[in-house]
Amino acid sequence: MRIPKTPIIISCSQYTQRKDSDAHLDPLSLMIKTGRNAIKNAGVEEIKEYIDAIYMMNINSWSYKDAPAALGSALNIIPKEKVYLPDGGNTPQMLVNRAARKISTHNLRGILIIGAESSYSLFLERKGKIKLDWPKRRNPDYMEGELWDGINQFENKYKFKFPPLSYAVLENAVRNAAGRSIEEHRAYIGNLFQHFSEIAAKNPYAFSQKVYTAEEIINPTRNNRMICFPYTKSMCSNMFVDQSAAVLIINKPIAEELGISKTHWVYIMGGSDLKNIHEITRRPHLHTSPAAREGVKLALNQAGLELEEIDAFDLYSCFPSIVEIMKKEIGISENDPRDLTLTGGLPYSGGPWSNYSLHAIATAVEKIQKNPKLKIMVVANGGYNTKQSFGIYGKNPAAIPWNVENSSTIQDEILKNSLKDPIKKANGMLMIEGYTITYNRDQQPIEGIVIGKIEENRRTLAYIKVNQDKLIELEHIELLGKSFPVYYDNKLQYNIIEIKY
């Protein structure tokens, strides 16, 4: 039996194409830049000969016939394995964990994990401000899995496919579990994200380096419009960025053979990949994540660490609710002084679609290379609090080798706690567990949407039947835990909840 090889990260690279840049590179060109820099930062040009695979995140802002092959050609790499994955914010950390297993089991020697988006440049072109000279858009030849298309037909029908809406619904469920009033909770998430913006302001790769006060974050203005109650624009991931990141992982014997300085070495000390129940309506609770609760235990156990030994975190932060959910499940107390983000998070550092957490991982690597005492945890999230991947980074190897499988039974336990199918045509009393109010670009409320129990173990979804003025009032009235009549409107073909107060 062969002894498992030890995977180590030897270099990383990040690049941000800023708003005032004269260049407007397409995503592939951005990856060529970060890929070359990752190889250069390893300090040994021969490392290219040992890169057996290119793992790439799905590119939302553009598409190519074979982006991994094109990148390999530009970098003079001939990969034995090419991976191009569909959407999912958990993907970068999941791919690092996957790479660690591949290297540990001798299947691959070195793996370049990379991704990029150029959504801001496309935004400028749509506004008529620039003219892009990019290669012709082509459909990918292959993709491992299918593109994310919301949750299911029933939940998509009530617009849960729209991430700000689904996370805003979860936000109110989180608020209820925390026992905060509407105003107390708005202040809480404002303070939470103010600190994120302060960290982004010091991050050289952040797309926005402006510090926002809690009041600027929570209060709607012309430039900070309401999206879905209680979320303003400043609380939502900023996808309109041009950013790229790359991480290079090899096995330890190759690093020793090539004489790569140990100051470069960063170990992937532990990790895990778990999923929650896919359908939001079938989860036992809306304010929890069993995947995060169990995933952190697996990652810490593999690393041989206790939570108190982690020096810093990067919790996925597309919206406040996922930060709060993961913070609670991981066991981070409210008065814990450790930072919850390395970069400043998706609203401020930038949210390049599925590739954000690769920036967090690269930042973790850079920090540990400068300060070898650090141990950092990165938590990536995909879907709608659906999939979570953990990674722990430091200067020590994993206590449990990466070729040991330790999560299959736990995953089965999480999924078997599913509630019954939701009631699609409701009639009775609905007890509200979560809700939101959506807004248009003129900051006028459009509609209210609720989720709740109509039977002990069955939920449904419904639109709120009130006029526009009443919708605005509902932002200041506690609905959670209260029951109202709900019925299925045959003409509209939707469930309608009648809220009278």
N, C-alpha and C positions, 0 to 999 in steps of 0.2 A: 504493500500500500504506500503510495507516494505521500510525502509530507506536504500539506497545503502551502502554497506560496503566500507571502504576505503582501497585500496590495498597499501601495503608498501613493499619495499625490505628490508630485515633484514640482509642478508649476501650474500657474493659472494666468488668466488674462481677462481684462475687462476694457470695454471701449464705449463711450457715449458720444454720439454725434449731436452736438448741441443745437439749440434753436437758431443761433446766429452763425452757424457753420456755412461756409461757402460750398462745401461738398454735401451731396445728398446720396450717399451710397445705398445700394440695395442690400437686402439681408445677406445674400451670399458674399458680397464684397466685404461686409462687416465681419463675417465669419472668417474670411481669408485673413483679415487684419488680426483678429484675436487668435486665430489658429497659429499664425506665424509667430506672434508674440509669445504664446504659450510654449512653443518649441524653443524659441530664443531664450526665454526665461529659465528653461531647464539647465541652460549653461553648457549643453553638449549637443552639437549639431547631429551627431550620429543617432540620437534618440529616435529620429524619424524612421530608421530601419526597424524599430521594434514596435511601432504603432500598428497593431493588427486590426483595429476596429475604429470606426467613427460612429458614435452615438449622437443623434441629432434630434432636437425638439421640433415638433411641428411648427412651420412658419405660417402664421396667419396673414401677415401683410403682403406676402407675395408667394409664388409657387414656381417650382422648377421641375424639370423632367426627372432628374436624379441629383438632388442637391448634395448628398454625401459623396457621390462619385466625383462631382464637379469640384467640391472642396478638396478631396483627396488629390485630384490632378493638379490643382493650384499649389498644393503644399508638397507635391512630389511624394505622396503616400499612396500605396496600393493596399487598401484595406481588405482583409479576408472576410470581414463581417461589416455590413452596413445596416444600421438601425435608424429608421425614420418613424417617429411615433406620432399619434394623433394628439389632440388637445388634452391638457391636464396639468394644473399647477403643481401637482405632486411629482411630475415626470422627472425633473432634474435630479432630485434626491433619490427617486426610485432607480434611475439609471446609474447613479453612483453606487448604490447598493448592488445592483445587478452586475456592474463592472467588477466590484470587489469579489463577488462570488465567481465570476468567470476567470479572473486572474488567480484566485485561490485554488481553483480546481484545475489549473494548468491549461485551460482551453485557450487563453489569450495572454500575450505578454504585456501589451500596452494598449490603452484605450483613450481616445480623445473624445470628450463629451463637450458638445458645443451647441449654441443656438443664437438666434438674432431676430430682431424685428426692426422694421423701418416705417412704423405707422405714422409717425409725425411727418415725415417727408411726403407720404401719400396724402395726408391731411392738407398740407400746404399746396399740393398740386390740385386737389379738389377745389380749393379756395381760389385757384387761378394765380397763386403767388409765385410758383416755380414751374418749370417744365422738366420732367424726369426722363432720363435717357437710360432706362433699365432694359435688361434682356426681356424678350417676349415671355409673358406669363404662360407656363405650361402646367398641365396636370401631372402630379407625381406618378411615376411608373409603379410605385409600390408604397404601401404604408402598413405598419404593423398594427392592426386593429382598425376601428372605424372612428370617424370624426364624432366628437361629442355633439349630441343633438337634444339637449335638455334631459328630462327625466323620463316621463312616459306621456302618452297621449292625454291622459286626464289632467295631470299636473301642468303640462304645457298649455292646455286649454285655458287655464287660469293664470297664464303668463309666468309661471314659476321658472320657465326656461331663462328668463331675463335675470341675470345674477343679482343686480342691485335689489330687485323685488324679493327674491327668495331669501337673501341675506338680511334684508330689512325685516321680513316676517320673523326670521330667527332672532333678530336683535330684540324684538319686543318680547319674545319668549325668554330670552336671556335676562332681560330686565325684570320680568316677573319672578324668575327664579332667584334673582339677587335681592328682591324686595325693595327696589327703588321706584320712586315716583317717576313720571315722565320727565319732569324738569331735572330731577336729581340725576337721572341716567344720561340726559343730554349733556350735562356738565361733566359727567364721568368720562364719556367717550371723547368729549372735547379735550379734556386734560390728557387722556391717553394718547391721542393723536398729535397733540401739541408737542409732546416729547419726541414722537417719531419724526416730526418735521425738524426739530432741533438737531437730531442725529443726521438727517439727510443734509442739513445745511453744512455739515462738516465732512460729508462724503464726497470725495473728488469725482466720483462717477455718477452722482445723483443727477437726475434730469432737472429737478427743481432744488435749488439750494436756498430757498426762502424759509424763514421761520414764521410759522403761523401761530397766533394765540388761540387759546381754546374758544374764545368768543368769535374770532374770525372763522373758525372751523364749523361751529354749530349754527351760526346765524346766517340765514339765506340773504344773499344780495344778488345784484345783477350778474356778478362774476362768480358767484358761489350759489347757484340756484339749487332749489330742492329737487331731488331725484325721486326718492321714495322715502316717505316718513319712516324713521327720523333722519335719513341720510341726505346731507347736502353733497354737492360735487366734491368738496374737499375731503369727504369721508370715503370716497370711492377710488378704486384703483385707476391710475392714469395710464391707459393703454396707448396713448398717443406719444410714444417715445421712439427714439432710434438708439438701440442698445444691443450690445453683444457681449457674451461671456464664454470662456472656455476653461476646462479643467483637464489636466493630463495625468492619468493614473498608469503606473507600471508596477511590475513585481519587484520586490526588494533586491533579489540577486542581480537583476539587470542594473539597478541603480548603483549597486556596489561595483559591478563589473565596469561600468562606464565612469566611475569615479564622481558621480553626482554628489555634491556637497550635502552633508546631513542637515545643514541649515535649511535646505529646501524641503526636506522630508516632512510630510504631514500624514499621520495614520488615520485611516477611517476606523475609529475605535469601536463603533457599534452602529447598528441601524435596524430599521424594521419597515415593513410595508403592510398596512392593513386597510380594510374597507369597512365603512358603515353600511347599513341597509340602504340600498340604492334609492328607493322611493321615500320622499320626505313624509308622506302621509302614513307610511307604515312603520316609522321609527317609534320606539317606545316613548322617547322624549325628544323635544325639539331643541333643548338647550344643552344637550350633552353630545359627546363623541366617544363611544366605546373604543373606536379605532385609535384615538389619541391616548385614552386612558391605559389601554393595554400596550400600545406601541411604545410608549415611553419606558415601560417596564422592560420590554424586550431589548430595547436599545441600550439602556443603562446596564442591564445584566450582561450583555455581550461586551460592553466596554469595561465591566468590572468596577463601575462607579456608582456613587449615590448622587441624588439630585443636587445635594448641597455642594458637590465638587465641581459642578458646571459653573463656569465663570460668566458666560454670556449666552444669550439665545437669539435666534432669529425665527420668530413665529410668523407664519404666513399672514398677510395683513391686507387682503383685497378689500375687506370691509371690517369694521370694528368687531362685529359679532364673532367672527372666526378667531380673532385674537383672544377675546374673552373666554370663548369655549375651550380653546387649547390651554390657555393659562390655568383655568380651573382644573381641567382634566390632568394636566401634567403635575399639578400640586404646587404652583407658584403662588405664594401668598400676596395679599394686596400691598403689604409693606415691604416686599422683597426689593432690595435696591438694585438688583441686576437688570441690565437693559433687555428689553424684549425684541429689539431689532438691531441688526448690525449696520444696515444700509440706510434706514429711514423708512423702509416699507414701500409698498406698491403705490400709494397715493402720492408720495413725495420723491422718493428715489427713482421710482418708475415701475410700471407694471407691464413689461414686455410679454404679454400674453402668457404662454406656458413656460417661459424661460426665466421668470423672476428669480426663483430659488437658486439657479446656477450663479447668479450674481451674489446671493447670500453665501453660498458655498465658497466662491472665489474670495470673497471678503474675509470669511473665516480663515481660509488658508493663508492669506496675506497677513492677518493679525497674528496667527500662530507662528509663522516664519519669523516675525519680528519679536514676538514674546513667547518663547517655547513653554512657558509655564501654563499657558491658557488651555482650557478645555471648553469647547464651544458646541452647542446643540443647535442644529437647523431642523425646523419642522416645516415641511411643504404640504400644501393642501390642494386637492383637485375636486372639481365638481361643486356641489353645494353642501359643504361639510361631508363629502362623500368618501374621499380617499386621502389618507395621511401617510406620509413617509418621513421617517426620522433618520438623522445622521448625527453622529458625535465625532468630533475631530480633535486631535491632540498629538502629542509627541510620543505616545505609547501605543504598541500594537493592541489589537482586540484581545480580550481575555478568552473569548470563545471564537475559534476560527470561523472564517466566513463560509466554509463549506458545510457548516452544521445548520440544518433546517430546524427552526424552532417556533414556527408561527401557524402552521396549518390547523391545528386543533383549536387554537384561540380564534382564528378567523371563522371557523365553523360555528363556534359558540356565539359570536357576535351576530351572525346572519340568521341564526335560528330563532332569535327573539322578535321576529317580524310580526307586526299586527296584521289583522285581516285586511283584505282589499278595501279601499275607501268606498263609501256610498256615493255613487255617481249621480243618482237622482234622489236628492234628500227631501225629507218631509218630517218635521218634528222640531225639537229644540236643539240648538247648537251651542255648545260651551266653547267660547273663544280661547284658543291657546296662543295664537299669533296673528298679526295683521299688519297691513301697511296701507298707505295712500300714495298713489302715483301722481306725478306732476308732469305737465308739458313744459316746453322751453320758455313759455311765457309765464311760468311759475303759477299756473292755474291747476288746481286739483282735477284729475281726470276720473279716478275711480278708487274705491276701497276694496281690498281683497282680504279675506280671512281664512284661517285654517282652524279646525277645532273638532272636538269629539261630539258625535251625535248618538253614539252608543259607547259602552264602557271601553271597548277595544277597537272601535272603528271611527275613522275620521271622515270628514268631507271638506270641500272647498266651496267658497261662495263669494259672490260680489255683494257689496253693501248697497242697499237701495235707499239713498238719500240724495238731496240736491247738493249743488256745489258748495253753498254756504255751510251746510251741515257737515260736509266732508272736512272743511277747514276746522270746524268746532271739534271734530272727533280727535284732532291732534292733541287736544287738551283734556280729553275725557278718558278715564280708565275703562277699557273694554275687556281686559284680560280677566279670565275667570268667570265672566258673566255669560248668561245664556239668553239667546234670542231666537224667535221663530225663523225657520229656514224652510224654503220650498223650492221645487224645481219648476222653472218657468218654461213651459213647452214651446212658447213662441220664440223666446230668446235662446232656449236650449242651454241655460245656465242655472245653477243654484243661486238663489237670491236670499240674503239674510236681511230681515227687517229690524233695524236698530231704532228704538224709540227711547227717549230719555227726557 
